[in-house]
Amino acid sequence: MTIQDTDIPRRRAFLSEGLRRYLAAFRTPRGLIGGGLLAIMCLAALLAPVVFPGAVDAQSRDSFLGPSLTHPFGTDELGRDIFIRCIYALRISISLVIVAVPIAMVIGTLMGLAGAISPALGDAFQRLFDIILGFPSLILGICIVVAIGPGWIALAVTIAIFSLPQFGRLARGALLTEEGREYVLAARVLGVGKRKIMTRHILPNAMDPILVQASLAMIGGIFAEAALSIVGLGIQPPTPSLGTLLNVGIRYVYVQPMYTAGPIILLLLLALAFNLISDALNAAVMKTRND
């Protein structure tokens, strides 16, 4: 049996152990509440066109109605149901973070680990992260919107770029920590290649904090979309997003308070769900390390 053949069972065992650890996080109270809340909102956003076909832009003469069983969040200035529009708006927020954050996680991790191949390249990426962090997310978003125009793509690019340093620095920290470990030094003495050291020792030890950070980055992405859309640089009307609903709702806050309260409630629920998931994952990781 060759060394390559023995690596396969080891990798499978590592993946199986990691999967069990992450699934165990969702069996804790925080994981159950956060995962259940997120699942409900994702399911509502996914099934919105089926449950409320054509209702997102359905207008009526009943403008600025208060909350009721028929209209839980009331109606807007055109008589449209605010609750239905908020549910449709969830599709934008959720689709943005589940696309942009994983892309940032993969690219940022690779950039953070680039120092294992070339120290100069690793240092260059760290200086790039410093530059990105020097820009507030709103200013960065404005620059990207000016370059490519407002819309979903501009928001996704903004979230991905702004999330890069978070993952890159975590990966860089794991790289510097693991390079000094005795088993890594022993592997180098035995002539083990850089790629194998990276995949067997450094990357597995970097994944736990990176996955926890991914949940936190999704919270930042949700609020970044809202902030840019509020100032008119994100999703453009008539497509509803939580930010665009807030942008219009602020004008009628005294006439129809639920116009702004509805999107804010969903924003907070999304943030709460990801925060609980992040706490559950972090607790599972820390428990494993302590054991």
N, C-alpha and C positions, 0 to 999 in steps of 0.2 A: 504494500500500500504506500503510495507517494504522499508527500507533505500536502499536496493540493487536495488529495482525497480526504485526509484527516481534517482539513479546514472546513469542508462542507458540513459535517455534523456539528462542528463548533459554532458555525454561523447560524445554523438552524436552531441550535440550543439557545444562543443569545437572542435571536429574534423571538423565539417562543417565550423566553423568560421576560423579555421586555414587554411583549404583548400582554402577558398575564399581569404584569405590574400595572400597566396602564388601564387595563380593564378592571382591575381591582379598585382603582381610584374612583371608578363610576359606581362602585357598590357602597361607597361611603355616603353619609348624609349630604355632604356638599356636592359630591359627584352626581348623586341621584337627582337632587334639586336642580343643579345647573344643567346637567344633561337633559333632564326631562323638560325644563323650561325652554332650552334651545331647540329640542326636537319638536315641541309644540309650535314654536314660532316658524321653524323651517317648514313644517308640514302645512301650516296655515298659508305661508307665502307660496309654497309649491302648488297648493290646491286652489288658490284664489281665483284663477280663471275658470275653474270647474264649478266652484261653489257660488261665485259671483260673476257669471259671464256677462260682460258688457256693462256691469254696474259701476265700474271705476269712473267713467265719464258721463254717467246718466244724470242729466240735469232735471230740475223740477222748479216749480214756483215757490216751494217751501224753503226759502233761504233762511239761514241762521236759526234753525230750530234747535232747541235745547236737547240734551241727552234724553233718550227714551228707549224702550225695548226695541222699537223699529230702527232707531238710529242711536246706537250706544254713545257715540261721540257727537251727535247732532249733525247738522248740515252746514255747508259753507255758503259763500256769497252767491253761488250758482245753484244751490239746492242739492249739491252732490253729497253723498254720505261720507263723512270724514273717516269713520271707522274702516269702511271698505278701502278708501284711498290709502289709509295707513297700512293696511294689510298688504296692498299692492306695493307700497313703498318699501316694505320689508324685503321684497325681492331684490331691490337695488342694493341695499346695505349688505345683505347676506351674500349675494353673488360677488360683490366687490371684495369682501374680506376672504372668502374661500378661494378666490383666484389670486389676488395680489399678495396676500401674506405667505402662502406656500411658495410662490415664486421667489419672494424676498428671502424666505428661509433657506431655500436651496442655494441661491446665488450668494447670499451673505455668508453662509457657512463655508462654501467653497473659497470665497475671497478671504475669509478668516483663516482658513487652513493653508492658504497659498504659501505662507511662510515656511512650511515644511519642505517645499520644493525650492523656493528661492527667498532667502531672508529679505533681500532688497524689494522683491515684489510684495511680500507681506507687509513691510513697512510702508510701501507706497499706498496699499489699500487702507492701512490705518490712517494715513493722512487724508485720504479721500473721505473716510468716515467722519473725521474731524470737521471737514468742510461741510458735509451734509448736516451734521449736528449743529453747525453754526447758523443754519437757516431755520427759522420757525416754520412749522409745517404749513401754515397759511401762506407765508411768503413763497415757500417752495412750490406750493400748489398754484399760486398766481403765475409764477414764472413758467410752469409747465403748461398751464391753460393758454397763456399768451403764445407759447410755441406751437401747440398742436390743437388748440381750440377746446372749448368746454364740452363736457360729456362724460360718459362712462369710462372711456379709455384714459382720459386725462386723470380722472380720479384714481383709477387702478395704478397708473404709473406713479402718481404722487404717493400713494400708500406704499407701493413696493419700494420706491427709492428711500422714503423716510424710514422704512423698517430695516433697511440693509444694515446700518451700523449696529443695531441691537443684536442681530444674529452674528454679524461679523466679529464683534468684540467678544461675544461669548465663545465662539469657536476659537478665536485667537487666545483667549485665556486658557481654554482647555488644552490647546496645543502647547503653550508654554509650560503648563503644569505637568502634562504627561511626558514631555520630552526629558524631564529630569528624573522620571521614575526609574527605579532599578531594572524593571523588566524591559523597559524600552531601551535602556543602555545595553542590557544583556543581548537583546535582539540585534542591535547594531553590531555588537562585537561578533556575533555568530554569522553576520553577513546577510541578515534579513533585509530585503529591499524596502525603500521608503514607502512604496504603495501598500505593501503588506502591513507595515507598522501602522500606517495611517488607518487602514480599514479594520485592523484587528484590535488596536489598542486606543488610538487617539479618538477616532470618530465615535465609537460606541460610548466612550465616557463623556463626549460632548453632547450627545443626543438628548439626555434627560433635561438639562437646563434649557436647551434650545426649544424643545416641545412645550415646556412651561411658558417660555417667552412668546411662543406663537399665539397662545391664548391671550396674553396681554397685548400683543401687537394687533390682534383683531379688535380689541376694545378701542385702541388708538385709531384704527382704520375707520371704525363706525363713526367716531366723533369727527374725524377729518372730513369724511363725506358730508356730514351735517354742516360743519363750519364753512366749507367751500360752497355748498349749495345755498346756504343762508345768504351769502353775499353775491349770489348769482353766477358763480364760476363752476358749478358742478352740473348736476342733471338739469336739463332745461325743460320748463313747462311745455306742453301739458303733462309730460310724464311725471308721475308722482314719486318723490323720494322724501324721506323724513326731513331732510334739509330744506327742500323746496316748499314742503307744507309749512314748516316753521317760518320760512321767508315770507310767505303770504299771510300766514296766520297772525304774525306779529301786528299786522296792520289792523286786524279786527279783534285784538285781544280783549278789549272791553265789551265788544258786542257779542263775541262767541269765544269764551275762554278755552273751550275744549279744542278749538282750532290749533292752539299751540300746546295745550296740555296733553292731547292725544299722542302726537309724535314724540313728545318728551317722555311720556310713560313707556312707549315702546323702546326708545333709545336706552332708558335706564334698565329696562328688563333685559335687553340684549347685553348691555354691559355687565349686569349682575350675573347672567348666565355664564358668560365667558370668565368672569372673575372667580366664580365658584368652581368652575372646571379647572382653572389655573391653580387655585388653592388645593384642590383634590389631587391633581397631578403632582404638585410640589410635595405634598404630605406623603404620597406614595413613594416618591423618589427618595425623600429623606429617610423614611422608614427602612427602605431597602439598604441604603448605605449604612445606617446605624446597625442593622442586623449583620 
